[in-house]
């Protein structure tokens, strides 16, 4: 299980690298839930994704055709052709990961 702190470090690291290295292509991919022997019992009813979808999306992301997704959050369940039809909105930040400080220690004001 991923803790909030490790997620914070991972996303912060990705945001920093994309700003420091504009040619770096990084993505956050939601892999879905695949029915395997390792699937937790409480997720079995939701395990409807095919394992091959992660591979298909991974192959798509390494092509120049996916440059508009750089720094974005993408899911294996999303239709790639439909995403390409919304390319302008995505480039404008529709799927970009943004750090929003909530806690006072991070510069926020709390809930």
DOZA-551728 format. One record per residue (C-alpha): residue in one letter; residue number from 1; x, z, y. Coordinates in Angstrom, 2 decimals. Each point is the difference from the previous one (the first is absolute). Last residue first. Layout:
<pts>
{"a" NUM {X Z Y}}
...
</pts>
This chain:
<pts>
{"x" 111 {-9.25 5.36 22.48}}
{"x" 110 {3.33 1.00 1.44}}
{"x" 109 {1.49 -0.92 3.36}}
{"x" 108 {2.62 -2.42 -1.21}}
{"x" 107 {3.73 -0.11 0.75}}
{"x" 106 {1.18 0.42 -3.58}}
{"x" 105 {0.17 3.80 0.14}}
{"x" 104 {-3.51 0.02 1.52}}
{"x" 103 {-1.45 -1.66 -3.11}}
{"x" 102 {-1.83 -3.27 0.40}}
{"x" 101 {2.69 -2.58 0.76}}
{"x" 100 {-1.24 -3.52 -0.76}}
{"x" 99 {2.65 -2.07 -1.74}}
{"x" 98 {-1.21 -3.56 -0.33}}
{"x" 97 {-0.06 -2.19 -3.07}}
{"x" 96 {-0.93 -3.53 0.89}}
{"x" 95 {-3.07 -1.52 -1.65}}
{"x" 94 {-1.92 -1.23 3.07}}
{"x" 93 {3.13 -0.21 2.16}}
{"x" 92 {-0.23 -3.23 2.02}}
{"x" 91 {1.67 -1.85 -2.90}}
{"x" 90 {-2.90 1.12 -2.21}}
{"x" 89 {-2.56 -1.28 2.49}}
{"x" 88 {1.77 -3.37 0.18}}
{"x" 87 {0.28 -0.26 -3.80}}
{"x" 86 {-3.70 0.58 -0.64}}
{"x" 85 {-0.38 -3.23 -2.04}}
{"x" 84 {3.22 0.95 -1.80}}
{"x" 83 {-1.63 3.24 -1.09}}
{"x" 82 {-2.94 -1.95 -1.39}}
{"x" 81 {2.38 -2.18 -2.00}}
{"x" 80 {1.83 3.09 -1.29}}
{"x" 79 {-3.17 1.74 -1.22}}
{"x" 78 {0.63 3.74 0.10}}
{"x" 77 {0.04 2.04 -3.18}}
{"x" 76 {3.80 0.20 -0.26}}
{"x" 75 {0.00 1.93 3.25}}
{"x" 74 {2.02 -0.59 3.15}}
{"x" 73 {1.33 2.30 2.75}}
{"x" 72 {2.00 -1.87 2.59}}
{"x" 71 {3.60 0.01 1.23}}
{"x" 70 {0.35 -3.75 -0.57}}
{"x" 69 {-3.43 -1.46 -0.89}}
{"x" 68 {0.42 -3.11 2.20}}
{"x" 67 {3.13 -0.85 -1.98}}
{"x" 66 {-2.11 -0.58 -3.14}}
{"x" 65 {0.52 -3.81 -0.09}}
{"x" 64 {3.75 0.65 0.12}}
{"x" 63 {-0.30 1.01 -3.67}}
{"x" 62 {1.00 3.44 -1.31}}
{"x" 61 {-3.48 1.41 0.68}}
{"x" 60 {-1.73 -2.57 -2.23}}
{"x" 59 {2.14 0.98 -2.99}}
{"x" 58 {-0.83 3.66 0.54}}
{"x" 57 {-3.70 -0.79 0.34}}
{"x" 56 {0.03 -1.85 -3.33}}
{"x" 55 {2.02 2.74 -1.68}}
{"x" 54 {-2.34 2.73 1.23}}
{"x" 53 {-2.98 -2.06 -1.18}}
{"x" 52 {1.50 -0.27 -3.50}}
{"x" 51 {-0.83 3.65 -0.70}}
{"x" 50 {-3.71 -0.77 0.10}}
{"x" 49 {-2.21 2.38 1.99}}
{"x" 48 {-3.05 1.83 -1.38}}
{"x" 47 {1.40 3.51 -0.41}}
{"x" 46 {-2.72 1.80 1.97}}
{"x" 45 {-1.79 1.53 -3.01}}
{"x" 44 {3.36 1.02 -1.45}}
{"x" 43 {1.15 1.85 3.14}}
{"x" 42 {-0.99 3.56 -1.07}}
{"x" 41 {1.69 -0.50 -3.36}}
{"x" 40 {3.37 -0.81 1.55}}
{"x" 39 {1.32 -3.48 -0.76}}
{"x" 38 {3.22 0.09 -2.04}}
{"x" 37 {-1.41 -1.85 -3.00}}
{"x" 36 {-0.91 -2.81 2.37}}
{"x" 35 {-3.08 -1.05 1.96}}
{"x" 34 {1.28 -1.26 3.34}}
{"x" 33 {-0.86 1.65 3.30}}
{"x" 32 {0.89 -1.96 3.14}}
{"x" 31 {3.56 -0.81 1.05}}
{"x" 30 {-0.33 0.75 3.73}}
{"x" 29 {2.93 -1.84 1.52}}
{"x" 28 {1.85 1.13 3.11}}
{"x" 27 {2.05 -2.93 1.24}}
{"x" 26 {3.49 -0.55 1.35}}
{"x" 25 {1.59 -3.20 1.27}}
{"x" 24 {3.24 0.65 1.88}}
{"x" 23 {0.70 -2.66 2.65}}
{"x" 22 {-0.89 2.40 2.84}}
{"x" 21 {2.52 2.61 -1.17}}
{"x" 20 {-0.25 3.15 2.10}}
{"x" 19 {-3.78 -0.21 0.47}}
{"x" 18 {-0.73 -0.82 -3.63}}
{"x" 17 {2.40 2.70 -1.16}}
{"x" 16 {-1.61 2.71 2.10}}
{"x" 15 {-3.53 -0.79 -1.16}}
{"x" 14 {1.06 -0.03 -3.67}}
{"x" 13 {1.83 3.33 0.33}}
{"x" 12 {-2.98 1.57 1.70}}
{"x" 11 {-2.24 -1.25 -2.80}}
{"x" 10 {2.27 1.42 -2.72}}
{"x" 9 {0.68 3.30 1.80}}
{"x" 8 {-3.71 0.59 0.68}}
{"x" 7 {-0.88 -0.92 -3.58}}
{"x" 6 {2.66 2.46 -1.26}}
{"x" 5 {-1.46 2.71 2.25}}
{"x" 4 {-3.59 -0.68 -1.05}}
{"x" 3 {0.95 0.35 -3.65}}
{"x" 2 {-0.16 -2.88 -2.45}}
{"x" 1 {-1.30 0.90 -3.46}}
</pts>
